């Protein structure tokens, strides 16, 4: 009897163990599987001009990393299409993702490649081509800010300019804290289109605050200025004027920003629309400035004052006035002058309806802006610069263009008084007092 009981217990325990094993096995069978097969996969999809080959890392069924191995697409278009890669990783797949406007075929090549990733359930869905999001082109909004720092900005001034790539003129300004030369307080890159630029509209035109950025956005999905602003921010935030080259850089690829050639700026890709400008102009010019800082220093001082222009009720008009002087501290002479009025970043911030179209541009650099004084805004303030640099008083401006009405338009093509002169004089007084207090500028007679 006792032996039978023990045998019964053994059988019962065996049944329980089997049941537990079945339950565990059942749980394992019903546990959700990952979407894709783990491992590093090479997949490809047909783009506009070539097969786009991607390397995709999958862990625990999820996409962890995607890199472009090779492609033969138009570089600028493909860089825009590559913006899909972070979306695909976040989405763990291509489903529901639209193509990038202006790079639809390259986008579909990327999405098709992801569709070919081996799936854990063994399925292979048929790929359905996608278009850009409806209305994306019309609603596409470039985002950047050209608003200057308000108030006073001053420090040691460095400037370099040189022509590069077929004749474009690049220029770089760096300002350091006079009390701490390690502190970069201002960095600004600009570029003028070459004199023989294929679009006549942009021949010799500065790009930073002109219509150029919008034209570039329509063509390539990004503004020229966006990369410049990103680099400037890095320089100021990190107090850094030189950068490590990419250790995998391949000179045979010239300036094509394929994976081995991307600049190693904190993992930043210099986006289409400014890649050549950054590599061939901004970085070399800044390196020259860095050399000058370490070797010879400067006798030049930078002074900038910027303020928002308000209406009679104290509301911002959507314009910011900005004045810069560069003074040689040894001679006490002002050697560079730049005055501008900069439109707000958004149309809604500009009160005058006729001026809304100039958002993210400035009066001086805009191609289309028409000065009500009936003379070019740039003409007025180029004359101011010449006047002051040649030794004239910054306050004695009566002989400059548009400082008063000049008679019959039919007979003489008269100009009207420009209200910008009043704004200039107000900012000039602020900077003059600051420069005199610092003892760096000779006295200027006031009218």
Secondary structure, 3 states (H helix, E strand, C coil): CHHHHHHHHHHHHHHHHHHHHHHHHHHHHHCCCCCECCEEEEEEEECCCCEEEEEEEEECCEEEEEEEEECCCCHHHHHHHCCHHHHHHHHCCCCCCCECCCCHHHHHHHHHHHHCCCECCCCCCCCCCCCECCCHHHHCCCCCCCCCCCEEEEEEEEEEEEEEHHHEEEEEEEEEECCEEEEEEEEEEEEECCCCCCCHHHCCCECCCCCHHHHHHHHHCCCHHHHHHHHHHHHHHHCCCCCCCCCCCCHHHCCCCCHHHCCCECCECCCCCCHHHHHHHHHHHHHHHHHHHHHCCCCEEEEEEEEEEECCCCCEEEEEEEEEEEEECCCCEEEEEEEEEEECCCHHHCCCHHHHHHCCCECCCCCCCCCCCCCCHHHHHHHHHHHHHCCCCCCCCCCCCCCCCCCCHHHHCCCCCCCHHHHHHHHHHHHHHHHHHHCCCCCCCCC
